[in-house]
C-alpha cells in the first residue's frame, strides 16, 4: 500500500509502508505511519490553520501573506506564524517574490490527507473476498439463452421496490445482452426457478479501463433474505477476480440498506455519497458509490 507524501523532506515525507498483521492476524497501522499522520492532524488542530489552508486551496493561485491577512481578518504576525506551521508540515509551499511571501497549496496533500484518514479508519485494510455461509438451496449458474424472460421478471420486481434502480421500465433483453460482459452474467435458482441475477458491464471501451466493470445484483420478490444475493455476489466477485477484472464499482440508493450490507460483505468499500445525482419519478435521489479492488492490485 502506498500513498503520495505531503512533503519531500523531514518526517512527513514518509509514505505508508503498509499495515502489518499483529500476532492475532489483525491488520495494524505501522507505527511510523501513525506518527506521521498524528503530525498532520496535530497541525490542523488549530482552526486558524484550517481556515488558512482552505483559503489557499480555493484561491487556485499563489496568494501573498498580506492577502491572507486581509481575507481572514487577522494580524500579519498571526497569519505568518500559522502559514509557517503549515509549510513546516508540508501542506503549503512558500516562496519569496521581492518583499512578498507567496503561498501555494501542496498538491500532494489533496491525496495525502484523504489517504491518511482512510488508513486510520481502516478503509485501506484488506477486505473480505466474499460472503461466507452460502445457502445450500441456492444454485448459481451462467445465464443462458432461455433465461431472459425470467431475468426480466426479476428486473421488474426490483423496479417495483423503488430502491433498486433509476430505471422505470425493464430494458429489452437485447439491450441487456449487448451491455453485459460475456462470462459475467449469472442467474440464481431455487428448486429450478430463477429467483435472481447478477451482471457486469464495462465502464469504458478504452483499453486502459479494460479491467473495470460496473456490477448489478437483483433478487426477486418472495425470496429476499434467503441468501440469494449472497450467493450471486459470491460468484460475481470470485469470477471477476479469476478473469482479471481489477476493479468493480456500483451505485446503490442509500435507502437500500440490504444491498449496501451485501456489497460491503463482498469487499466493496464506500467511496462517497453522490447527492441529487438523478431524478427518479420526479424526485432527486442520492446514490452511494462503492468500489471493490482485487486483492493483489
C-alpha positions as CSV (number, residue, x, y, z in Angstrom):
1,X,0.0,0.0,0.0
2,X,1.4,3.4,-1.0
3,X,0.4,7.0,-0.7
4,X,1.5,10.3,-2.0
5,X,3.6,12.0,0.6
6,X,3.0,15.5,1.8
7,X,6.5,16.9,1.7
8,X,9.8,15.9,0.3
9,X,11.9,16.3,3.4
10,X,11.6,15.6,7.1
11,X,9.3,13.2,9.0
12,X,6.2,13.9,6.9
13,X,8.0,12.6,3.8
14,X,7.4,9.1,5.0
15,X,4.8,7.3,2.9
16,X,2.7,4.4,4.0
17,X,4.9,1.4,4.2
18,X,1.9,-0.8,4.8
19,X,-0.3,-2.2,7.5
20,X,1.2,-5.3,9.2
21,X,-0.7,-8.1,10.9
22,X,-0.3,-8.4,14.6
23,X,0.1,-11.8,16.4
24,X,-3.6,-12.5,16.1
25,X,-3.6,-11.8,12.4
26,X,-5.4,-8.4,12.7
27,X,-4.1,-5.6,10.5
28,X,-2.4,-2.8,12.3
29,X,-1.2,0.6,11.2
30,X,2.6,0.9,11.1
31,X,3.9,3.0,14.0
32,X,5.9,5.3,11.7
33,X,2.7,6.0,9.7
34,X,0.7,6.6,12.8
35,X,3.4,9.1,13.9
36,X,3.3,10.9,10.5
37,X,-0.5,11.1,10.5
38,X,-0.5,12.4,14.1
39,X,1.8,15.2,13.0
40,X,-0.5,16.2,10.1
41,X,-3.6,16.1,12.3
42,X,-1.9,18.0,15.1
43,X,-1.1,20.8,12.7
44,X,-4.7,21.1,11.7
45,X,-6.0,21.0,15.3
46,X,-5.7,24.8,15.2
47,X,-8.8,26.3,13.5
48,X,-6.9,29.2,12.0
49,X,-4.6,26.9,10.1
50,X,-7.7,25.0,8.7
51,X,-9.1,28.4,7.6
52,X,-5.8,29.4,6.0
53,X,-5.3,26.1,4.3
54,X,-8.8,26.3,2.8
55,X,-8.2,29.9,1.7
56,X,-5.1,28.9,-0.2
57,X,-6.6,25.8,-1.6
58,X,-9.7,27.6,-3.1
59,X,-7.7,30.6,-4.4
60,X,-6.4,28.5,-7.3
61,X,-3.2,30.6,-7.5
62,X,-0.4,31.9,-5.4
63,X,-1.5,34.3,-2.7
64,X,0.5,36.6,-0.5
65,X,0.5,36.5,3.3
66,X,-0.8,40.1,3.1
67,X,-3.8,38.9,1.0
68,X,-4.5,36.1,3.5
69,X,-4.2,38.6,6.4
70,X,-6.9,40.8,4.9
71,X,-9.1,37.9,3.8
72,X,-9.2,36.3,7.3
73,X,-9.1,39.4,9.3
74,X,-6.1,38.6,11.4
75,X,-2.8,40.3,12.1
76,X,0.2,39.9,9.9
77,X,2.2,38.2,12.6
78,X,-0.6,35.7,13.4
79,X,-1.0,34.9,9.7
80,X,2.7,34.5,9.2
81,X,3.0,32.2,12.2
82,X,0.3,29.8,11.1
83,X,1.4,29.8,7.5
84,X,4.9,28.8,8.6
85,X,3.4,25.9,10.6
86,X,1.5,24.7,7.6
87,X,4.7,25.0,5.5
88,X,6.7,23.1,8.1
89,X,4.4,20.1,7.8
90,X,4.2,20.4,4.1
91,X,0.6,21.5,3.4
92,X,1.7,24.6,1.6
93,X,4.8,25.9,-0.3
94,X,6.3,29.3,0.3
95,X,8.5,31.4,-2.0
96,X,9.7,34.9,-1.9
97,X,8.9,37.5,-4.6
98,X,10.9,40.6,-3.7
99,X,9.4,41.6,-0.3
100,X,6.3,39.4,-0.5
101,X,5.9,35.8,0.5
102,X,3.8,33.8,-1.9
103,X,1.8,30.8,-0.6
104,X,0.6,27.9,-2.8
105,X,-1.1,24.7,-1.9
106,X,1.0,21.5,-2.0
107,X,-0.9,19.3,-4.4
108,X,0.2,16.2,-2.7
109,X,-2.0,17.0,0.4
110,X,-5.1,16.7,-1.8
111,X,-4.5,13.0,-1.9
112,X,-2.3,12.5,1.2
113,X,-4.9,13.8,3.7
114,X,-7.8,11.7,2.4
115,X,-5.5,8.7,2.3
116,X,-4.4,9.3,5.9
117,X,-8.0,9.4,7.0
118,X,-8.8,6.2,5.1
119,X,-5.8,4.4,6.6
120,X,-6.6,5.5,10.1
121,X,-10.3,4.4,9.8
122,X,-9.3,1.0,8.3
123,X,-10.7,1.7,4.9
124,X,-7.5,0.6,3.2
125,X,-7.1,-2.6,5.1
126,X,-7.6,-5.9,3.2
127,X,-11.3,-6.6,2.6
128,X,-13.0,-9.9,2.7
129,X,-13.0,-11.8,-0.5
130,X,-16.7,-12.6,-0.5
131,X,-19.6,-13.6,1.8
132,X,-19.4,-16.9,3.7
133,X,-22.2,-19.3,4.8
134,X,-23.7,-19.6,1.4
135,X,-27.2,-21.0,1.3
136,X,-27.3,-24.7,0.3
137,X,-30.6,-24.4,-1.5
138,X,-29.5,-21.7,-4.0
139,X,-27.7,-22.7,-7.2
140,X,-25.9,-20.1,-9.2
141,X,-25.1,-20.8,-12.9
142,X,-24.3,-18.9,-16.1
143,X,-27.2,-17.1,-17.7
144,X,-28.4,-19.0,-20.7
145,X,-30.4,-18.0,-23.8
146,X,-33.7,-19.3,-22.3
147,X,-33.3,-17.2,-19.1
148,X,-34.2,-13.8,-20.5
149,X,-37.9,-13.9,-19.6
150,X,-37.1,-14.9,-16.0
151,X,-34.3,-12.2,-15.8
152,X,-36.7,-9.5,-17.0
153,X,-39.3,-10.7,-14.5
154,X,-36.8,-10.3,-11.6
155,X,-35.7,-6.9,-13.0
156,X,-39.3,-5.8,-13.0
157,X,-39.7,-7.0,-9.3
158,X,-36.6,-4.9,-8.5
159,X,-38.0,-1.8,-10.2
160,X,-41.2,-2.3,-8.2
161,X,-39.4,-1.8,-4.9
162,X,-38.5,1.8,-5.9
163,X,-35.0,1.4,-4.4
164,X,-33.2,-0.9,-6.9
165,X,-32.6,1.3,-9.9
166,X,-33.2,4.5,-11.7
167,X,-34.9,2.5,-14.5
168,X,-38.7,2.8,-14.6
169,X,-39.2,0.2,-17.3
170,X,-37.5,-3.2,-17.9
171,X,-34.9,-2.9,-20.7
172,X,-35.3,-5.2,-23.7
173,X,-33.2,-8.3,-23.4
174,X,-31.3,-7.4,-26.5
175,X,-30.2,-4.2,-24.7
176,X,-29.1,-6.1,-21.7
177,X,-27.3,-8.7,-23.8
178,X,-25.3,-6.1,-25.6
179,X,-24.3,-4.3,-22.5
180,X,-23.4,-7.1,-20.2
181,X,-20.0,-8.7,-20.3
182,X,-19.9,-12.3,-21.5
183,X,-18.7,-14.6,-18.7
184,X,-20.0,-12.2,-16.1
185,X,-23.8,-12.8,-16.1
186,X,-25.3,-15.2,-13.6
187,X,-28.7,-16.4,-12.5
188,X,-29.7,-17.9,-9.1
189,X,-32.2,-20.7,-8.9
190,X,-34.2,-22.3,-6.1
191,X,-35.9,-25.6,-7.0
192,X,-35.1,-24.9,-10.7
193,X,-36.8,-21.5,-10.7
194,X,-34.7,-18.3,-11.5
195,X,-35.0,-16.0,-8.5
196,X,-32.2,-13.6,-9.1
197,X,-29.4,-12.5,-11.4
198,X,-26.1,-10.7,-11.3
199,X,-24.3,-9.0,-14.2
200,X,-21.4,-6.7,-15.0
201,X,-20.8,-4.2,-17.8
202,X,-17.7,-2.5,-19.0
203,X,-17.4,1.1,-17.8
204,X,-15.5,2.2,-20.9
205,X,-14.3,1.0,-24.3
206,X,-10.9,2.4,-23.7
207,X,-8.2,-0.3,-23.2
208,X,-6.9,1.3,-20.0
209,X,-10.2,0.6,-18.3
210,X,-10.5,-3.0,-19.6
211,X,-10.4,-4.4,-16.1
212,X,-13.0,-2.1,-14.6
213,X,-16.7,-3.1,-14.6
214,X,-20.0,-1.8,-13.1
215,X,-22.0,-4.5,-11.4
216,X,-25.6,-5.2,-10.6
217,X,-27.3,-7.8,-8.4
218,X,-31.1,-8.3,-8.3
219,X,-33.1,-10.6,-6.1
220,X,-36.7,-11.5,-6.9
221,X,-39.8,-10.9,-4.8
222,X,-40.6,-13.5,-2.2
223,X,-37.1,-14.9,-1.8
224,X,-35.3,-11.9,-0.3
225,X,-33.5,-12.6,2.9
226,X,-32.8,-16.2,1.9
227,X,-29.2,-15.7,0.8
228,X,-29.8,-15.4,-2.9
229,X,-27.9,-12.1,-3.1
230,X,-25.1,-13.6,-1.1
231,X,-24.7,-16.5,-3.5
232,X,-24.9,-14.2,-6.5
233,X,-22.3,-11.7,-5.3
234,X,-20.0,-14.5,-4.2
235,X,-20.0,-15.9,-7.7
236,X,-19.8,-12.4,-9.2
237,X,-16.7,-11.3,-7.4
238,X,-14.8,-14.6,-7.5
239,X,-15.4,-14.9,-11.2
240,X,-14.2,-11.3,-11.7
241,X,-11.1,-12.0,-9.7
242,X,-10.3,-15.1,-11.7
243,X,-10.9,-13.2,-15.0
244,X,-8.5,-10.4,-14.2
245,X,-11.1,-7.6,-13.5
246,X,-9.2,-5.4,-11.0
247,X,-12.0,-3.0,-10.1
248,X,-15.7,-3.5,-9.6
249,X,-17.9,-0.5,-9.0
250,X,-21.6,0.1,-8.3
251,X,-24.0,2.8,-7.2
252,X,-26.8,2.0,-4.7
253,X,-29.6,4.1,-3.2
254,X,-28.8,4.8,0.4
255,X,-32.3,3.5,1.4
256,X,-31.3,0.1,0.1
257,X,-29.6,-1.0,3.3
258,X,-29.6,-4.7,2.4
259,X,-27.8,-4.1,-0.8
260,X,-25.2,-1.9,0.9
261,X,-24.5,-4.6,3.5
262,X,-24.3,-7.3,0.9
263,X,-21.7,-5.4,-1.1
264,X,-19.7,-4.5,2.0
265,X,-19.6,-8.2,2.8
266,X,-18.0,-8.9,-0.6
267,X,-15.2,-6.4,-0.2
268,X,-16.7,-3.2,-1.6
269,X,-16.0,0.0,0.2
270,X,-17.9,3.2,0.2
271,X,-16.1,6.0,-1.7
272,X,-18.8,8.6,-1.2
273,X,-22.3,9.8,-1.5
274,X,-23.4,11.4,-4.8
275,X,-26.0,13.9,-3.8
276,X,-29.0,14.6,-6.0
277,X,-27.3,12.7,-8.8
278,X,-30.6,11.9,-10.7
279,X,-34.3,12.3,-10.7
280,X,-36.5,9.2,-10.0
281,X,-40.2,9.6,-10.5
282,X,-39.7,13.4,-10.3
283,X,-37.7,13.2,-7.1
284,X,-34.0,13.9,-6.7
285,X,-32.2,10.8,-5.4
286,X,-28.8,10.3,-3.9
287,X,-26.6,7.2,-4.5
288,X,-23.8,5.6,-2.5
289,X,-20.8,5.0,-4.8
290,X,-18.9,1.8,-3.9
291,X,-15.7,0.1,-5.3
292,X,-14.0,-3.2,-4.9
293,X,-10.4,-3.8,-5.8
294,X,-8.9,-7.2,-6.5
295,X,-6.7,-8.1,-3.5
296,X,-3.4,-8.3,-5.5
297,X,-3.9,-5.0,-7.3
